[in-house]
Amino acid sequence: MIGIKYDVTLPVAAGALFVAIPYSISLFAQWLYGWPNKPGYKKYIEALKPRRIYCLTRAVLEMLKYLQYGKLYFQWKSWYKNVDSNKYCVKGITFGRRGNKLDLYHSPSLGQSDAQLIPVVVFVYGGAWGSGERSTYCLLALQMAKELCASVICPDYSIYPKGNVLNMVQDISDSLIWVTENGHSFNLDKDNVVLMGHSAGAHLCALTALFLVEGVDELGIEHFQQRQIANSIKGIIGLSGVYNIMDHYHHEKTRGIEYVSPMHKAMDGKENFDYYSPMALVQKLNKKQLKRVPPVGLLHGTNDIIVPVESSVKFYEILTSLSARASLYLLPRMDHTKIVTDLMTPERHFYHTVFDCIKQEFSKFIRPC
């Protein structure tokens, strides 16, 4: 009897481990976020291919590593809700054509005298163009204000499906307009702004700056105002950013997530990949426009499997080939998440490593305090 029980249990366990669990995870993910873009029953055939099931299941299980940030989660939740934090932060300021909100963080080391204008960092969070909110990055923004002796703005934007990438770029542009029109109320130096973003946020920072330099009509902003805002951007810092959408789409295909990812939907289809790729856009600028492109600092972890390090390497090579000002920092043993979460508290392992690079770039853009 014992032998029979063993013979039956082993195949059942193997079936559950290698078939039932992966197929359940994958089918649930595809039901929740989107089926393969195929007509009729073909979308189910594509969804049930063993290779896709394996890759998608692996990608979903990789998300379990975010459990290690449980302590950080409670830290930022607690800080953001604490009324004492309001002395360093003005929360929920309405801006822009869609009524989004932004938070403004002050450096505790800076006084608030009327004579002192403070440089501005606009930090744009990531989230694959389909998730994220400003409150999550309160600790990061506070530390950034301290380390850079700057005021830090963290705006929300119209993530998919609320908006597409054009709407997101419009929202980031609107946050820059808010600095121009309202910065005097907070002693902000509207002429000294640095754009900084992580992942999809880095993509949006680069795309926003390039759209402003080109004078794109779709922004819905008068050309003279676009030029004014573009001139106020003294630099861009990208953390693990996506700069070629087609390249990243192919990477998503290798991970089996191209249909569940919001990216191609937020871009309004593959036909717009080049239009929304900073790497393609910068190559279309004329010489006069290229001279107006702000200097770019790119940071990327070599252990990043979400956005491969080649994304930043290729963008850096394109920028330098066009004589645009650019720097590249490849950070060993750093993955896609730690490059941003480790900026939230000084005791995090890579805190000083990443901030040293950021401060080095920031000092090129803005005179250090």
C-alpha positions in Angstrom: 0.0 0.0 0.0 2.8 2.4 0.9 4.4 1.8 -2.5 1.1 2.4 -4.4 0.5 5.6 -2.4 3.9 6.9 -3.3 3.5 6.1 -7.0 0.2 8.1 -7.1 1.3 11.0 -5.0 4.5 11.8 -6.9 2.9 12.3 -10.4 0.1 14.4 -8.8 2.6 16.6 -7.0 4.7 16.9 -10.2 1.6 17.8 -12.2 0.6 20.5 -9.7 4.1 21.9 -9.6 4.8 21.9 -13.4 1.4 22.2 -14.9 -1.5 23.3 -12.7 0.3 26.0 -10.8 2.1 27.7 -13.7 -1.0 27.5 -16.0 -3.2 28.9 -13.2 -0.8 31.8 -12.5 -0.4 32.6 -16.2 -4.1 32.4 -17.1 -5.0 34.6 -14.2 -2.4 37.2 -15.1 -3.6 37.2 -18.7 -7.3 37.4 -17.7 -6.5 40.3 -15.4 -4.1 42.3 -17.7 -4.9 41.3 -21.3 -4.8 38.3 -23.6 -2.4 38.0 -26.6 -3.4 40.3 -29.4 -4.7 37.6 -31.7 -8.2 37.2 -33.3 -10.8 34.8 -31.8 -9.6 31.5 -30.4 -6.0 32.1 -31.5 -5.5 34.4 -28.5 -6.1 31.4 -26.2 -3.8 29.1 -28.3 -1.0 31.8 -28.0 -1.7 32.2 -24.3 -1.4 28.4 -23.6 2.0 27.9 -25.4 4.2 26.2 -22.8 7.1 28.6 -23.4 4.8 31.6 -22.7 3.4 29.9 -19.6 6.8 29.2 -18.2 8.2 32.7 -18.9 5.1 34.5 -17.6 4.9 32.4 -14.5 8.6 33.1 -13.8 8.0 36.8 -14.2 5.1 36.8 -11.9 7.0 34.8 -9.2 9.9 37.2 -9.5 7.5 39.8 -8.0 7.5 38.0 -4.7 10.9 39.6 -4.1 9.0 42.8 -3.4 8.0 41.3 -0.1 11.5 42.2 1.2 10.4 45.9 1.1 7.6 45.4 3.6 9.5 47.4 6.3 10.0 50.3 3.8 6.3 50.1 2.9 5.2 50.8 6.5 7.9 53.5 6.9 6.7 55.6 4.0 3.0 55.0 4.8 3.6 56.1 8.4 5.7 59.2 7.4 3.3 60.3 4.7 0.3 60.2 7.1 2.2 61.8 10.0 1.1 65.5 10.4 4.6 66.3 11.7 6.0 65.6 8.2 4.1 68.6 6.9 6.9 71.0 8.0 9.1 69.5 5.3 6.4 68.8 2.7 3.4 70.6 1.1 1.1 67.8 0.0 -1.6 67.5 -2.6 -1.1 70.7 -4.7 -3.4 70.7 -7.7 -1.8 71.4 -11.1 -2.3 71.1 -14.8 -5.1 70.6 -17.2 -6.2 67.3 -15.7 -6.2 68.4 -12.1 -3.5 66.0 -11.0 -1.7 66.5 -7.6 1.9 67.1 -6.7 3.9 67.1 -3.5 6.6 69.6 -2.7 9.5 68.7 -0.4 11.9 71.3 1.2 15.4 70.6 2.3 15.6 71.0 6.1 19.1 72.5 5.7 17.8 75.5 3.7 16.2 78.5 5.1 13.0 80.0 3.6 14.2 83.6 3.2 12.8 85.5 0.3 16.3 86.2 -0.9 17.2 82.6 -1.5 15.9 80.9 -4.6 16.1 77.1 -4.4 16.8 74.8 -7.4 14.1 72.3 -8.2 14.2 68.6 -8.9 11.1 67.1 -10.5 11.1 63.4 -9.7 9.0 61.2 -11.9 8.3 57.7 -10.6 8.1 54.5 -12.6 5.6 51.7 -12.7 5.5 50.5 -16.3 3.3 53.4 -17.4 0.4 51.7 -15.6 1.0 52.0 -11.8 2.5 54.2 -9.1 1.6 57.2 -7.0 3.5 60.1 -5.5 3.1 59.1 -1.8 5.2 56.0 -2.3 8.2 58.2 -2.9 7.9 60.5 0.0 11.0 59.2 1.8 13.0 59.3 -1.4 12.0 62.9 -2.1 12.8 64.0 1.4 16.3 62.4 1.2 16.8 63.9 -2.2 15.9 67.4 -0.9 18.5 66.9 1.9 21.3 65.5 -0.2 21.0 68.0 -3.1 20.0 71.1 -1.1 17.0 71.4 -3.4 13.3 71.5 -3.4 11.8 68.3 -4.8 8.5 68.0 -6.6 6.9 64.6 -7.1 3.8 64.8 -9.4 1.2 62.3 -10.2 0.4 61.7 -13.9 -2.2 60.0 -16.0 -1.1 56.3 -15.8 -2.7 53.8 -18.2 -5.7 53.3 -18.6 -6.5 56.8 -17.4 -4.2 58.2 -20.0 -1.7 57.3 -22.7 1.9 58.3 -23.0 1.1 61.6 -24.7 -1.1 62.5 -21.7 1.7 61.5 -19.3 4.2 63.8 -21.1 1.6 66.6 -21.0 1.2 66.1 -17.3 5.0 66.3 -16.7 5.1 69.4 -18.8 2.2 70.9 -16.8 4.2 70.3 -13.5 7.1 72.3 -15.1 4.6 75.1 -16.0 3.4 75.0 -12.4 7.0 75.7 -11.2 7.2 78.6 -13.7 3.9 80.1 -12.6 3.8 79.3 -8.9 7.4 78.6 -7.8 7.8 82.2 -6.5 5.4 81.3 -3.7 7.8 78.6 -2.4 11.1 80.4 -3.2 11.7 78.0 -6.1 14.2 78.9 -8.8 12.1 78.4 -11.9 15.1 78.8 -14.2 17.1 75.9 -12.5 15.2 72.7 -12.8 16.5 69.1 -13.1 14.3 66.3 -14.3 14.9 62.9 -12.7 13.0 59.7 -13.2 13.1 55.9 -12.6 12.3 53.3 -15.2 9.2 54.5 -17.1 9.6 57.8 -15.2 13.1 58.1 -16.7 11.6 57.5 -20.2 9.0 60.2 -19.6 11.6 62.7 -18.4 13.7 62.2 -21.5 10.7 62.3 -23.8 9.2 65.4 -22.2 12.5 67.3 -22.5 12.9 66.3 -26.2 9.3 67.1 -27.0 9.8 70.6 -25.5 13.1 71.1 -27.4 11.4 70.0 -30.7 8.3 72.1 -30.0 5.8 69.4 -30.5 2.2 70.7 -31.1 0.6 67.7 -29.4 1.8 69.0 -26.0 -0.9 71.6 -26.3 1.4 74.4 -25.1 2.3 77.6 -26.9 5.7 77.4 -28.6 7.2 80.3 -26.7 6.2 78.7 -23.4 7.7 75.4 -24.5 11.0 77.1 -25.3 10.9 78.9 -21.9 10.3 75.6 -20.1 12.9 73.7 -22.1 15.5 76.4 -21.2 14.7 76.0 -17.5 15.7 72.3 -17.6 19.4 72.2 -16.7 19.7 68.5 -16.8 18.1 65.0 -16.9 19.0 62.1 -14.6 17.6 58.7 -15.6 17.6 55.8 -13.3 17.3 52.4 -15.1 15.3 54.0 -17.9 13.6 52.7 -21.0 14.8 54.8 -24.0 14.0 52.6 -27.0 10.4 51.2 -26.9 10.8 48.6 -29.6 13.9 47.2 -27.9 12.1 47.0 -24.6 9.1 45.4 -26.3 11.4 42.6 -27.6 12.8 42.2 -24.1 9.2 41.9 -22.8 8.6 39.1 -25.3 11.5 37.1 -24.0 9.9 37.4 -20.5 6.5 36.4 -21.9 4.9 39.6 -20.6 4.4 41.7 -23.7 0.6 41.3 -23.7 0.1 41.8 -19.9 2.4 44.8 -19.8 0.7 48.2 -20.1 3.5 49.5 -22.3 2.2 48.8 -25.9 -1.3 49.9 -24.8 -0.1 53.1 -23.3 1.8 53.8 -26.5 -1.4 53.3 -28.5 0.1 50.4 -30.4 3.4 49.4 -32.0 3.1 51.9 -34.8 3.9 54.7 -32.2 6.9 53.0 -30.6 9.5 55.1 -32.6 7.5 58.3 -31.9 7.7 57.7 -28.2 11.3 56.5 -28.1 13.8 59.1 -26.9 16.5 57.3 -28.7 14.7 57.6 -32.1 13.5 61.2 -31.4 16.9 62.6 -30.5 18.3 61.4 -33.9 15.6 63.4 -35.7 16.6 66.7 -34.1 18.4 69.3 -36.2 21.8 70.8 -35.1 20.2 73.8 -33.5 17.8 71.7 -31.5 20.5 69.3 -30.5 22.4 72.2 -28.9 19.3 72.8 -26.7 19.1 69.3 -25.4 19.9 69.3 -21.7 22.8 67.3 -20.4 21.9 63.7 -19.5 23.1 61.5 -16.7 22.3 57.8 -17.0 22.5 55.4 -14.0 21.8 51.7 -14.5 22.4 48.6 -12.4 24.2 45.7 -14.1 21.9 43.1 -12.4 18.7 44.7 -13.8 16.5 42.0 -15.5 13.4 44.3 -15.8 15.1 46.9 -18.0 18.4 45.6 -19.4 21.5 47.7 -18.9 21.9 48.0 -22.7 19.0 50.5 -22.6 21.1 53.1 -21.0 24.3 52.1 -22.8 22.7 52.5 -26.2 21.1 55.8 -25.4 24.4 57.1 -24.1 26.2 56.0 -27.2 23.6 57.7 -29.4 23.8 60.9 -27.4 27.6 61.1 -27.5 27.6 60.3 -31.2 25.4 63.4 -31.7 27.8 65.5 -29.5 25.1 65.8 -26.9 26.3 66.0 -23.3 25.9 62.7 -21.5 27.4 60.6 -18.7 26.9 56.9 -17.9 27.2 55.1 -14.6 27.0 51.3 -14.6 26.4 50.1 -11.0 27.6 46.6 -10.2 25.3 44.2 -8.3 22.4 46.6 -8.4 19.0 45.6 -9.8 16.0 47.5 -11.1 14.3 48.1 -7.7 17.2 48.8 -5.4 18.5 51.7 -7.5 15.4 53.6 -6.3 14.3 52.0 -3.0 17.8 52.3 -1.6 17.5 56.1 -1.9 14.7 56.1 0.7 16.8 55.8 3.9 20.5 56.2 4.6 20.9 52.7 6.1 20.0 51.0 2.8 23.0 49.2 1.2 23.3 51.3 -2.0 22.2 54.6 -0.6 25.5 56.4 -0.8 26.6 54.6 -4.0 23.6 56.0 -6.0 23.5 59.4 -4.3 27.2 59.9 -5.0 26.5 59.5 -8.7 23.4 61.7 -8.6 25.2 64.4 -6.7 28.1 64.3 -9.2 25.7 64.9 -12.0 23.6 67.4 -10.2 26.7 69.5 -9.5 27.3 69.7 -13.2 23.8 71.1 -13.8 23.3 73.3 -10.7 25.8 75.1 -8.6 26.1 73.0 -5.3 25.0 74.5 -2.0 
